[in-house]
């Protein structure tokens, strides 16, 4: 299960992470977000040793969502060394996310 981060914990958990991080920007009412969640869970099981997986609820954490200009959800951002390395918007197949993870490992 991805770590739930907030505006207050985002910097410590994501920006200062020693390993690459996938952040799922989502909301409970978002249908496509619910479609992506099991894919993210499955990828986390595969890569939890070398990659960190986080979720952030955009309704409750508007500062961070605004800072990263999240206009549509789900938005999946891949961070490496405190910088956005890749961004995926919308529900995408597992293979698409897997290839982004492979690039950052």
N, CA, C and O atoms as a GROMACS GRO file, in nm:
protein
  420
    1UNK      N    1   0.085  -0.119   0.000
    1UNK     CA    2   0.000   0.000   0.000
    1UNK      C    3   0.090   0.125   0.000
    1UNK      O    4   0.173   0.141   0.090
    2UNK      N    5   0.074   0.211  -0.099
    2UNK     CA    6   0.157   0.332  -0.102
    2UNK      C    7   0.140   0.418   0.023
    2UNK      O    8   0.034   0.420   0.085
    3UNK      N    9   0.246   0.487   0.059
    3UNK     CA   10   0.247   0.576   0.174
    3UNK      C   11   0.162   0.699   0.143
    3UNK      O   12   0.180   0.762   0.039
    4UNK      N   13   0.070   0.733   0.232
    4UNK     CA   14  -0.013   0.853   0.215
    4UNK      C   15   0.067   0.974   0.262
    4UNK      O   16   0.102   0.984   0.379
    5UNK      N   17   0.096   1.066   0.169
    5UNK     CA   18   0.168   1.187   0.206
    5UNK      C   19   0.075   1.308   0.202
    5UNK      O   20  -0.032   1.303   0.141
    6UNK      N   21   0.117   1.415   0.267
    6UNK     CA   22   0.037   1.537   0.275
    6UNK      C   23   0.125   1.657   0.238
    6UNK      O   24   0.245   1.642   0.213
    7UNK      N   25   0.064   1.775   0.234
    7UNK     CA   26   0.142   1.896   0.210
    7UNK      C   27   0.258   1.905   0.310
    7UNK      O   28   0.368   1.948   0.275
    8UNK      N   29   0.233   1.863   0.434
    8UNK     CA   30   0.334   1.874   0.540
    8UNK      C   31   0.445   1.769   0.530
    8UNK      O   32   0.558   1.796   0.571
    9UNK      N   33   0.414   1.650   0.477
    9UNK     CA   34   0.515   1.544   0.474
    9UNK      C   35   0.578   1.523   0.336
    9UNK      O   36   0.673   1.445   0.322
   10UNK      N   37   0.526   1.592   0.234
   10UNK     CA   38   0.572   1.572   0.097
   10UNK      C   39   0.723   1.593   0.083
   10UNK      O   40   0.792   1.510   0.024
   11UNK      N   41   0.773   1.702   0.137
   11UNK     CA   42   0.915   1.734   0.122
   11UNK      C   43   1.003   1.624   0.182
   11UNK      O   44   1.098   1.577   0.117
   12UNK      N   45   0.972   1.583   0.303
   12UNK     CA   46   1.054   1.482   0.371
   12UNK      C   47   1.045   1.346   0.303
   12UNK      O   48   1.146   1.277   0.287
   13UNK      N   49   0.925   1.307   0.262
   13UNK     CA   50   0.904   1.172   0.207
   13UNK      C   51   0.942   1.161   0.059
   13UNK      O   52   0.991   1.057   0.016
   14UNK      N   53   0.920   1.267  -0.018
   14UNK     CA   54   0.941   1.261  -0.163
   14UNK      C   55   1.069   1.332  -0.205
   14UNK      O   56   1.157   1.272  -0.267
   15UNK      N   57   1.080   1.459  -0.171
   15UNK     CA   58   1.192   1.539  -0.219
   15UNK      C   59   1.327   1.494  -0.161
   15UNK      O   60   1.430   1.504  -0.227
   16UNK      N   61   1.325   1.445  -0.038
   16UNK     CA   62   1.450   1.404   0.028
   16UNK      C   63   1.473   1.253   0.022
   16UNK      O   64   1.564   1.202   0.087
   17UNK      N   65   1.392   1.183  -0.055
   17UNK     CA   66   1.406   1.038  -0.064
   17UNK      C   67   1.538   1.000  -0.131
   17UNK      O   68   1.581   1.063  -0.227
   18UNK      N   69   1.601   0.896  -0.079
   18UNK     CA   70   1.727   0.847  -0.135
   18UNK      C   71   1.703   0.760  -0.259
   18UNK      O   72   1.794   0.737  -0.338
   19UNK      N   73   1.581   0.713  -0.275
   19UNK     CA   74   1.545   0.629  -0.391
   19UNK      C   75   1.439   0.702  -0.475
   19UNK      O   76   1.373   0.793  -0.424
   20UNK      N   77   1.424   0.664  -0.602
   20UNK     CA   78   1.319   0.727  -0.684
   20UNK      C   79   1.181   0.704  -0.621
   20UNK      O   80   1.158   0.606  -0.551
   21UNK      N   81   1.089   0.797  -0.649
   21UNK     CA   82   0.955   0.793  -0.589
   21UNK      C   83   0.849   0.810  -0.697
   21UNK      O   84   0.862   0.895  -0.785
   22UNK      N   85   0.745   0.727  -0.691
   22UNK     CA   86   0.627   0.746  -0.774
   22UNK      C   87   0.520   0.807  -0.683
   22UNK      O   88   0.488   0.749  -0.580
   23UNK      N   89   0.466   0.922  -0.721
   23UNK     CA   90   0.361   0.986  -0.642
   23UNK      C   91   0.233   0.984  -0.724
   23UNK      O   92   0.228   1.032  -0.837
   24UNK      N   93   0.128   0.926  -0.665
   24UNK     CA   94  -0.004   0.918  -0.726
   24UNK      C   95  -0.089   1.032  -0.671
   24UNK      O   96  -0.131   1.029  -0.555
   25UNK      N   97  -0.114   1.134  -0.754
   25UNK     CA   98  -0.205   1.243  -0.717
   25UNK      C   99  -0.346   1.195  -0.749
   25UNK      O  100  -0.375   1.165  -0.865
   26UNK      N  101  -0.433   1.186  -0.648
   26UNK     CA  102  -0.564   1.122  -0.665
   26UNK      C  103  -0.669   1.190  -0.578
   26UNK      O  104  -0.638   1.281  -0.500
   27UNK      N  105  -0.794   1.144  -0.591
   27UNK     CA  106  -0.904   1.184  -0.503
   27UNK      C  107  -1.001   1.066  -0.493
   27UNK      O  108  -1.013   0.988  -0.587
   28UNK      N  109  -1.069   1.054  -0.379
   28UNK     CA  110  -1.158   0.940  -0.358
   28UNK      C  111  -1.273   0.931  -0.459
   28UNK      O  112  -1.320   0.821  -0.489
   29UNK      N  113  -1.318   1.042  -0.512
   29UNK     CA  114  -1.432   1.044  -0.604
   29UNK      C  115  -1.393   1.016  -0.749
   29UNK      O  116  -1.480   1.010  -0.836
   30UNK      N  117  -1.265   0.999  -0.776
   30UNK     CA  118  -1.214   0.986  -0.914
   30UNK      C  119  -1.214   0.840  -0.959
   30UNK      O  120  -1.139   0.758  -0.906
   31UNK      N  121  -1.299   0.808  -1.056
   31UNK     CA  122  -1.308   0.672  -1.110
   31UNK      C  123  -1.177   0.620  -1.168
   31UNK      O  124  -1.132   0.512  -1.129
   32UNK      N  125  -1.114   0.695  -1.260
   32UNK     CA  126  -0.986   0.648  -1.316
   32UNK      C  127  -0.878   0.629  -1.208
   32UNK      O  128  -0.791   0.543  -1.223
   33UNK      N  129  -0.884   0.708  -1.101
   33UNK     CA  130  -0.788   0.690  -0.990
   33UNK      C  131  -0.804   0.551  -0.929
   33UNK      O  132  -0.706   0.485  -0.895
   34UNK      N  133  -0.929   0.508  -0.916
   34UNK     CA  134  -0.956   0.375  -0.859
   34UNK      C  135  -0.908   0.265  -0.953
   34UNK      O  136  -0.874   0.155  -0.908
   35UNK      N  137  -0.904   0.294  -1.083
   35UNK     CA  138  -0.854   0.196  -1.180
   35UNK      C  139  -0.701   0.184  -1.173
   35UNK      O  140  -0.646   0.076  -1.191
   36UNK      N  141  -0.634   0.294  -1.146
   36UNK     CA  142  -0.487   0.297  -1.141
   36UNK      C  143  -0.434   0.240  -1.009
   36UNK      O  144  -0.326   0.181  -1.006
   37UNK      N  145  -0.508   0.256  -0.901
   37UNK     CA  146  -0.460   0.215  -0.768
   37UNK      C  147  -0.410   0.071  -0.761
   37UNK      O  148  -0.302   0.048  -0.707
   38UNK      N  149  -0.484  -0.028  -0.814
   38UNK     CA  150  -0.433  -0.166  -0.804
   38UNK      C  151  -0.306  -0.187  -0.887
   38UNK      O  152  -0.222  -0.271  -0.852
   39UNK      N  153  -0.290  -0.112  -0.995
   39UNK     CA  154  -0.169  -0.122  -1.077
   39UNK      C  155  -0.049  -0.069  -0.997
   39UNK      O  156   0.058  -0.130  -0.996
   40UNK      N  157  -0.069   0.045  -0.930
   40UNK     CA  158   0.037   0.103  -0.847
   40UNK      C  159   0.072   0.007  -0.734
   40UNK      O  160   0.190  -0.013  -0.702
   41UNK      N  161  -0.030  -0.054  -0.672
   41UNK     CA  162  -0.006  -0.150  -0.564
   41UNK      C  163   0.079  -0.267  -0.614
   41UNK      O  164   0.172  -0.311  -0.546
   42UNK      N  165   0.047  -0.317  -0.732
   42UNK     CA  166   0.119  -0.432  -0.790
   42UNK      C  167   0.264  -0.394  -0.819
   42UNK      O  168   0.355  -0.472  -0.792
   43UNK      N  169   0.286  -0.275  -0.875
   43UNK     CA  170   0.422  -0.229  -0.903
   43UNK      C  171   0.501  -0.210  -0.774
   43UNK      O  172   0.621  -0.237  -0.769
   44UNK      N  173   0.433  -0.163  -0.670
   44UNK     CA  174   0.501  -0.145  -0.542
   44UNK      C  175   0.550  -0.279  -0.489
   44UNK      O  176   0.662  -0.289  -0.438
   45UNK      N  177   0.467  -0.383  -0.502
   45UNK     CA  178   0.508  -0.516  -0.456
   45UNK      C  179   0.636  -0.560  -0.527
   45UNK      O  180   0.724  -0.619  -0.465
   46UNK      N  181   0.644  -0.532  -0.656
   46UNK     CA  182   0.758  -0.572  -0.737
   46UNK      C  183   0.885  -0.493  -0.706
   46UNK      O  184   0.995  -0.548  -0.711
   47UNK      N  185   0.870  -0.364  -0.674
   47UNK     CA  186   0.986  -0.274  -0.669
   47UNK      C  187   1.010  -0.206  -0.534
   47UNK      O  188   1.088  -0.111  -0.527
   48UNK      N  189   0.945  -0.254  -0.428
   48UNK     CA  190   0.953  -0.180  -0.301
   48UNK      C  191   1.094  -0.171  -0.242
   48UNK      O  192   1.119  -0.087  -0.156
   49UNK      N  193   1.185  -0.256  -0.288
   49UNK     CA  194   1.324  -0.250  -0.237
   49UNK      C  195   1.399  -0.129  -0.293
   49UNK      O  196   1.483  -0.071  -0.224
   50UNK      N  197   1.367  -0.090  -0.419
   50UNK     CA  198   1.448   0.012  -0.487
   50UNK      C  199   1.370   0.138  -0.522
   50UNK      O  200   1.427   0.233  -0.575
   51UNK      N  201   1.241   0.139  -0.493
   51UNK     CA  202   1.154   0.249  -0.537
   51UNK      C  203   1.054   0.276  -0.425
   51UNK      O  204   1.013   0.184  -0.355
   52UNK      N  205   1.015   0.402  -0.409
   52UNK     CA  206   0.917   0.439  -0.306
   52UNK      C  207   0.786   0.476  -0.376
   52UNK      O  208   0.787   0.538  -0.483
   53UNK      N  209   0.675   0.437  -0.317
   53UNK     CA  210   0.543   0.465  -0.374
   53UNK      C  211   0.459   0.545  -0.275
   53UNK      O  212   0.442   0.504  -0.160
   54UNK      N  213   0.408   0.659  -0.320
   54UNK     CA  214   0.329   0.747  -0.234
   54UNK      C  215   0.200   0.789  -0.305
   54UNK      O  216   0.192   0.787  -0.428
   55UNK      N  217   0.100   0.826  -0.224
   55UNK     CA  218  -0.025   0.881  -0.276
   55UNK      C  219  -0.049   1.014  -0.206
   55UNK      O  220  -0.014   1.031  -0.090
   56UNK      N  221  -0.110   1.108  -0.279
   56UNK     CA  222  -0.147   1.234  -0.216
   56UNK      C  223  -0.287   1.272  -0.265
   56UNK      O  224  -0.312   1.281  -0.385
   57UNK      N  225  -0.376   1.293  -0.169
   57UNK     CA  226  -0.514   1.330  -0.199
   57UNK      C  227  -0.517   1.479  -0.236
   57UNK      O  228  -0.487   1.565  -0.153
   58UNK      N  229  -0.552   1.508  -0.361
   58UNK     CA  230  -0.547   1.648  -0.408
   58UNK      C  231  -0.652   1.737  -0.342
   58UNK      O  232  -0.632   1.858  -0.332
   59UNK      N  233  -0.762   1.679  -0.298
   59UNK     CA  234  -0.865   1.759  -0.229
   59UNK      C  235  -0.815   1.812  -0.096
   59UNK      O  236  -0.844   1.925  -0.057
   60UNK      N  237  -0.738   1.729  -0.025
   60UNK     CA  238  -0.690   1.764   0.109
   60UNK      C  239  -0.553   1.832   0.107
   60UNK      O  240  -0.508   1.884   0.209
   61UNK      N  241  -0.486   1.830  -0.007
   61UNK     CA  242  -0.349   1.881  -0.016
   61UNK      C  243  -0.333   1.968  -0.140
   61UNK      O  244  -0.253   1.938  -0.229
   62UNK      N  245  -0.410   2.076  -0.144
   62UNK     CA  246  -0.414   2.160  -0.263
   62UNK      C  247  -0.285   2.237  -0.286
   62UNK      O  248  -0.253   2.272  -0.400
   63UNK      N  249  -0.211   2.263  -0.180
   63UNK     CA  250  -0.084   2.336  -0.196
   63UNK      C  251   0.012   2.258  -0.285
   63UNK      O  252   0.069   2.312  -0.380
   64UNK      N  253   0.031   2.131  -0.253
   64UNK     CA  254   0.124   2.048  -0.331
   64UNK      C  255   0.070   2.024  -0.472
   64UNK      O  256   0.146   2.032  -0.569
   65UNK      N  257  -0.058   1.997  -0.484
   65UNK     CA  258  -0.119   1.975  -0.617
   65UNK      C  259  -0.100   2.100  -0.703
   65UNK      O  260  -0.071   2.090  -0.822
   66UNK      N  261  -0.118   2.217  -0.644
   66UNK     CA  262  -0.101   2.343  -0.717
   66UNK      C  263   0.044   2.368  -0.754
   66UNK      O  264   0.074   2.414  -0.863
   67UNK      N  265   0.133   2.336  -0.662
   67UNK     CA  266   0.276   2.356  -0.684
   67UNK      C  267   0.324   2.277  -0.807
   67UNK      O  268   0.410   2.324  -0.882
   68UNK      N  269   0.268   2.157  -0.825
   68UNK     CA  270   0.308   2.072  -0.937
   68UNK      C  271   0.210   2.081  -1.055
   68UNK      O  272   0.214   1.999  -1.147
   69UNK      N  273   0.122   2.181  -1.050
   69UNK     CA  274   0.026   2.209  -1.158
   69UNK      C  275  -0.055   2.085  -1.199
   69UNK      O  276  -0.071   2.057  -1.318
   70UNK      N  277  -0.104   2.013  -1.100
   70UNK     CA  278  -0.187   1.896  -1.127
   70UNK      C  279  -0.326   1.946  -1.166
   70UNK      O  280  -0.400   1.998  -1.082
   71UNK      N  281  -0.361   1.931  -1.293
   71UNK     CA  282  -0.489   1.979  -1.346
   71UNK      C  283  -0.590   1.865  -1.362
   71UNK      O  284  -0.711   1.887  -1.352
   72UNK      N  285  -0.540   1.745  -1.388
   72UNK     CA  286  -0.625   1.628  -1.408
   72UNK      C  287  -0.574   1.516  -1.317
   72UNK      O  288  -0.454   1.508  -1.288
   73UNK      N  289  -0.666   1.432  -1.273
   73UNK     CA  290  -0.623   1.317  -1.195
   73UNK      C  291  -0.681   1.191  -1.257
   73UNK      O  292  -0.788   1.196  -1.318
   74UNK      N  293  -0.615   1.079  -1.244
   74UNK     CA  294  -0.488   1.064  -1.172
   74UNK      C  295  -0.371   1.124  -1.250
   74UNK      O  296  -0.364   1.117  -1.373
   75UNK      N  297  -0.280   1.183  -1.175
   75UNK     CA  298  -0.151   1.224  -1.228
   75UNK      C  299  -0.047   1.147  -1.150
   75UNK      O  300  -0.046   1.150  -1.026
   76UNK      N  301   0.040   1.078  -1.220
   76UNK     CA  302   0.147   1.001  -1.158
   76UNK      C  303   0.278   1.071  -1.191
   76UNK      O  304   0.314   1.084  -1.307
   77UNK      N  305   0.348   1.116  -1.088
   77UNK     CA  306   0.476   1.182  -1.108
   77UNK      C  307   0.588   1.096  -1.051
   77UNK      O  308   0.577   1.041  -0.941
   78UNK      N  309   0.693   1.088  -1.128
   78UNK     CA  310   0.811   1.012  -1.087
   78UNK      C  311   0.919   1.112  -1.049
   78UNK      O  312   0.958   1.197  -1.129
   79UNK      N  313   0.967   1.102  -0.927
   79UNK     CA  314   1.070   1.192  -0.876
   79UNK      C  315   1.201   1.116  -0.859
   79UNK      O  316   1.203   1.002  -0.814
   80UNK      N  317   1.310   1.184  -0.896
   80UNK     CA  318   1.443   1.127  -0.870
   80UNK      C  319   1.532   1.243  -0.827
   80UNK      O  320   1.538   1.346  -0.893
   81UNK      N  321   1.601   1.224  -0.716
   81UNK     CA  322   1.690   1.327  -0.662
   81UNK      C  323   1.618   1.460  -0.641
   81UNK      O  324   1.675   1.567  -0.665
   82UNK      N  325   1.493   1.453  -0.595
   82UNK     CA  326   1.417   1.575  -0.563
   82UNK      C  327   1.363   1.651  -0.683
   82UNK      O  328   1.318   1.764  -0.669
   83UNK      N  329   1.367   1.589  -0.802
   83UNK     CA  330   1.317   1.656  -0.922
   83UNK      C  331   1.218   1.566  -0.994
   83UNK      O  332   1.228   1.443  -0.988
   84UNK      N  333   1.121   1.628  -1.063
   84UNK     CA  334   1.027   1.550  -1.143
   84UNK      C  335   1.101   1.495  -1.264
   84UNK      O  336   1.157   1.571  -1.343
   85UNK      N  337   1.101   1.363  -1.278
   85UNK     CA  338   1.171   1.299  -1.390
   85UNK      C  339   1.073   1.263  -1.501
   85UNK      O  340   1.108   1.270  -1.619
   86UNK      N  341   0.952   1.224  -1.465
   86UNK     CA  342   0.849   1.183  -1.561
   86UNK      C  343   0.713   1.216  -1.504
   86UNK      O  344   0.695   1.221  -1.382
   87UNK      N  345   0.615   1.238  -1.592
   87UNK     CA  346   0.476   1.260  -1.550
   87UNK      C  347   0.384   1.184  -1.643
   87UNK      O  348   0.401   1.187  -1.765
   88UNK      N  349   0.286   1.116  -1.585
   88UNK     CA  350   0.184   1.044  -1.662
   88UNK      C  351   0.049   1.094  -1.612
   88UNK      O  352   0.023   1.094  -1.492
   89UNK      N  353  -0.037   1.136  -1.706
   89UNK     CA  354  -0.171   1.183  -1.668
   89UNK      C  355  -0.274   1.084  -1.722
   89UNK      O  356  -0.270   1.046  -1.839
   90UNK      N  357  -0.366   1.044  -1.635
   90UNK     CA  358  -0.472   0.954  -1.676
   90UNK      C  359  -0.441   0.809  -1.643
   90UNK      O  360  -0.330   0.775  -1.601
   91UNK      N  361  -0.542   0.725  -1.662
   91UNK     CA  362  -0.527   0.583  -1.637
   91UNK      C  363  -0.448   0.522  -1.753
   91UNK      O  364  -0.489   0.531  -1.868
   92UNK      N  365  -0.337   0.460  -1.721
   92UNK     CA  366  -0.251   0.400  -1.823
   92UNK      C  367  -0.224   0.254  -1.786
   92UNK      O  368  -0.239   0.216  -1.670
   93UNK      N  369  -0.185   0.173  -1.884
   93UNK     CA  370  -0.156   0.032  -1.854
   93UNK      C  371  -0.030   0.016  -1.768
   93UNK      O  372   0.056   0.103  -1.764
   94UNK      N  373  -0.024  -0.096  -1.701
   94UNK     CA  374   0.091  -0.126  -1.613
   94UNK      C  375   0.222  -0.117  -1.689
   94UNK      O  376   0.321  -0.067  -1.635
   95UNK      N  377   0.226  -0.164  -1.813
   95UNK     CA  378   0.350  -0.165  -1.891
   95UNK      C  379   0.406  -0.024  -1.910
   95UNK      O  380   0.528  -0.005  -1.913
   96UNK      N  381   0.317   0.074  -1.923
   96UNK     CA  382   0.360   0.212  -1.941
   96UNK      C  383   0.430   0.263  -1.815
   96UNK      O  384   0.534   0.328  -1.824
   97UNK      N  385   0.374   0.234  -1.699
   97UNK     CA  386   0.436   0.276  -1.573
   97UNK      C  387   0.564   0.197  -1.547
   97UNK      O  388   0.662   0.252  -1.496
   98UNK      N  389   0.562   0.068  -1.582
   98UNK     CA  390   0.680  -0.016  -1.562
   98UNK      C  391   0.800   0.038  -1.640
   98UNK      O  392   0.912   0.039  -1.590
   99UNK      N  393   0.776   0.083  -1.763
   99UNK     CA  394   0.888   0.134  -1.843
   99UNK      C  395   0.947   0.262  -1.783
   99UNK      O  396   1.068   0.285  -1.792
  100UNK      N  397   0.863   0.344  -1.721
  100UNK     CA  398   0.912   0.466  -1.655
  100UNK      C  399   0.996   0.428  -1.532
  100UNK      O  400   1.100   0.488  -1.508
  101UNK      N  401   0.950   0.329  -1.456
  101UNK     CA  402   1.024   0.284  -1.339
  101UNK      C  403   1.160   0.228  -1.384
  101UNK      O  404   1.263   0.260  -1.324
  102UNK      N  405   1.160   0.146  -1.489
  102UNK     CA  406   1.284   0.087  -1.538
  102UNK      C  407   1.386   0.194  -1.575
  102UNK      O  408   1.506   0.179  -1.550
  103UNK      N  409   1.338   0.303  -1.636
  103UNK     CA  410   1.429   0.413  -1.677
  103UNK      C  411   1.497   0.479  -1.557
  103UNK      O  412   1.610   0.527  -1.569
  104UNK      N  413   1.428   0.481  -1.442
  104UNK     CA  414   1.481   0.551  -1.325
  104UNK      C  415   1.563   0.463  -1.232
  104UNK      O  416   1.628   0.513  -1.140
  105UNK      N  417   1.560   0.334  -1.255
  105UNK     CA  418   1.635   0.242  -1.167
  105UNK      C  419   1.781   0.228  -1.211
  105UNK      O  420   1.857   0.155  -1.148
   0.00000   0.00000   0.00000
